[in-house]
Amino acid sequence: MKAIFRKELADHFSSWRLAILFVLVFLTSAAGLYSAQQGIRGAATGTEFIFLRLFTAEGEILPPLTTFIVLLVPIIGIALGFDAINREYSSGTISGILSQPIFRDSVINGKFLAGLVTLSTMMMAIVLIVAGFGLTMIGIPPTSEEIIRLFLYLFFIIVYGAFWLGVAMLFSILFRRIATSLLTSIALWLLFSFFIALIAPAIANAIAPTANGTEAVIQNFQIQQTIMRISPNYLFSEVTTVLLLPEVRSLGLVTLGEVVYMILNPLPLVQSLIIIWPHLTSLLSITMVCFAAGYIVFMRQEIRAV
């Protein structure tokens, strides 16, 4: 597997595709810093966790950096995996690779690991660029809890990207045509990013119309949230909210009676992790399911010498 991993990693870092993706990474970092500069300038001076505001502050024109990351990570994952396997079939190199003393599972494992390392490098670059330039901008060093929260956020970004990389590789195995696997991956990304957010309110209003009283409003919100959580994009957005905004104490609907008994302090890190623990297990589970499905299909495919 080491030989496949090194070859794929070298191909990634020497390709024009990665150069274009790194341009997107730097543009995203610049947009995030611009938003943070405007958002922090307008924030209250006594705001806690000011360093985390670099990633969540919204500018007058642009959204916060976290919004860009939710959209950018799937694009990178798809770009790195949509032709990982069918490219070898179309070029006729797959039979030559497997004729060497290399196990078949080493091919898919090495390609997935190389794509994941490449994606992790780009995401780490965004976090370090924003953190470094942001530190000189605000002049306030991060606390130990802010650093831990930021590293946990980076870990969740990598898990989120691993899902999209696994999806793209699965379609690359299922479809022999590169264009088909790319279009299918993009269609799934559009479904999770936009279409679910459009149909969730319609389904909730059909089941529990809000005109039926307070209980119907609560049920309507719960139905919408349940439907939205089908999307890994929404799960990752909720993780982002809890980790980078410690003031958020709940992801559900909070009544006025519950707010009265809440202490207006940031949530401790352990409590934040308890809230997002189901999100982590969900993201890891669907990632493993996608990779396992692609693994099984690839191991059973018939490969003929060309």
N, C-alpha and C positions, 0 to 999 in steps of 0.2 A: 504493500500500500504506500510505502514511503516514496517509491519511484513515481507512482501516479500522482501523489500529492505534490511532489516537487515540480513535476512537469506542468500540472494544471496551475499551480501557483505562479510559476514563471510565465506561462501563457497569459494569465490574467494581468500580471503587472507589466507585461510588455505589449499589451494590446491597445488599440485606439479606443476600444469600448471603455476600458478603465480610465483612460485619460478624460473622456467625456464625462464619466461619472464623477471623477474628482473635481472637474469644473463645477458640476452641480453641487458637490459637497462644499466647495469654497463659496459659491453664490448663496447657498443656504446659510452658511455661517455668517456671511456678511449681512444677509437680511435679518437674521436673528439678532445680531449685535445692534443693528439699526433700530429694530423694534425695542430691544432692551434699553437702549439709550433714551428713547422717548418715554417708554413706560416707567422706568425707574425715576426719571426726572419729575414725572407727575405723581409719583407715589408719596405716601406719607413718610416723613423722616423717621418715625418710630417703628416702621415695619420690621418685623423680625425676619430672619432668614433672607436677608437682602441679597446674598450671593445666589441663592436659588432663583431669585427674581430675574436673573439674566436669561433664564430659559423659559420663564412663564410670562414675563412682562409683555403686554400688547402695546404696539405703537399706534400712532394716529392713523396710519395707512396700512401697515403690514400686520399680519397676525403674529403671535409669539413663535419662537423657534420650535416649540413642541408640536405645533400644528404642521410645520414644514416637515418635521421628522416623521410624523404619522404617514404622510404622503410619499416621502422620499424613500423610506426603507423598503416598501414593496417594490418600487421601481428598480432599486438596486438588486434585490433578491431575484426578481424576474429576469433582469438583464444578465445576471451571472449564471442562471440555471436553465433558461428556456431552450438552449441548444446543447446542453451538456452531453447528452447521450445520442440524440438523433443526428448531431453533427458528425459523430464517428461513423454512423451508418451511411449517411449521404456521401461522405468522402471515402468510404470503403476501408477505413483504418481499424474498425472494431475487431475484425477477424485477425488482423496482424497483431494487435495488442494482446488478444487472448491466446494467440499461438505461442507467446512467450511464457516463461514460467511464472505467470501471474494468476492468482485466483480471480474468478469473475467478480466476487464481492469486493475485491480490492479496488476495482475500477469505480464502482459507484460510491464506495466509502471515501476514496481519495478525492474524487471530484466534489463530493459534498463538503468534505472538510476543507478543501482548498477554497471553495466558494465562501464558506463560513468565515475563514480567516481573513479573506479579502474584505468581506462586508464588515467584519469587526474592526479592521484597520481603518476603514473609512468613517465608521461611526465614532471611533475613538478620536479620529482627527477632528470631527465636528465638535465634540465635547471639549477637547483640549484647546482648540482655537477660541471657542467662545469663553471658556473659563480663563484662559490666559489674557486675552484682550479685555475681557470684562473686568478682570482683577485690576488692571491698570486704569480702567474707566471709573470704577466705584471707589477704589482705594481701601476696600475693607476685606481683610482675609477671611476665608470661609472657616466656619467652626468644624469640629470633628464630626458632628452629626450631619452637617451639610455635605461633607465629603463622602460620608457613608451613603447618604441618600443619592448622591450623584452617581456613585459607582453601582449602586443597585439599579438605578435608572438605566445605566449603560448595559447592565446585564439583561434587563428586560428588553432593551432595544435589540440585543443580539438574539434573544429567544424569538422575538417578533420577526426579525429578519430571517431566522432559520426556518420559520414556518413558510414564508414566501419562497425561499430558496427550495425547500422541499416540494412545494406545490409546483414550481416551475420545472424541477427535475422529474417529477411524476408525469407531467404532461409531455416532457421531452422523451420519456420512455414509452408512453402510450401512443404517441403520434410520431410517425416517421418523418412527416414534413415539418420543417423548422417553423414555417409561417403559421401552421396550424397550432403548434404548441405555444407560440408567442401570443396569438390572438386569443386562445383559450385562457391563458394566464391573465391577460389584460381584462378579458370579460369578467373573470372571477374577481379581480381587483376592483373593477367598477361596481360590481354587485355588492361587495362588502363595504366599499367606501361611500357610495352614494345611494344606490337603489334601496337598500334596506332602511336607510334613514328616511326615505320617501314613503315607503309602504307601511312602516311601523305605525305612524299616527292613523293612517286610514284603517288598518286592521283593528287598532285599539278603539277607535271611534265607532266602528261597526259592532264590536263586542260590548263595549261599555261606554255609551254616549255620556259626555260630561254634563249634559243638561239634566241628568237624573239625580243630582245631589252630590254631597261631599264624598260619600262612599264610592260613587261611580267615578269621581275624579281620581281618587286614590287607585282604584282598580285600573282605570285607564292608564295612569302613569306606570303602574307595575307591569301591565301588558306590553306597553311600549318598551320599557327597559328590558324585559325578557326577550323580546324580538331583537332588539338592538344588540344584545349580548351574544347573539349567534355570530356576529361579525368579530373576528379577531382585532380589527381596527378599533372597534369600540371598546373592547376589553383593554387594549393597550392604552387608549385614551384615558380610561378610568384609572389605570395604574399610574399613569403620568400625573394625573390630578392629585392622587393620594400621596405619592412620593415627593413631588416638588412643591405641593401646597399643603404643608402640615396643618394649616388651619381647617382643612376639610376633615370633618369628623364622621361623615356618613355618605354613602353613595346612593342611599335610598331617599324616599320622601320623608322629611322631618316635619312634624306638626309643631304648632306654636306651643302646645303644652310640653313637648319634649325640649324645645329650645330654652324654656324657662329654667330647667334644671341642668343645663349644660354650662360647664365652666369655660369661659372664653380664653382658653389657652391652646397653643399648638399641641397637636396630638403627638405623644411619644412615638419614637421610631418603631418600637415593638408593636404598639397598637396599630400603626399604619400597615405593618407587615401582616398582621392578622386580617385586616380588611381585604388586602389584595392577594392573600394566599390562594383563594379559589381561582383568581385570574391566572396566577402562575401555573397552577396545576392544569388549567384548561389550555393555556397556550402550549405548555410542554406536551400535553396529551395529543392535541391535534397535529403538532409538529411530528411527533413520533409515529402517528397514524399515517401521515402523508409519506414520510420517509420509508416506513415499513411496507406500505403499499407499492411504492416504486421499487423497493428492494426485491420484493417477492415477484413482481412482474418481470423485472430485468433478469432475475435468476432463472426464470422459466422460459424466457424467450429463446427462440431458435436462431442461431447465428451461423450463417453459411459463409464459407470462404469465397471471396470475390476474385 
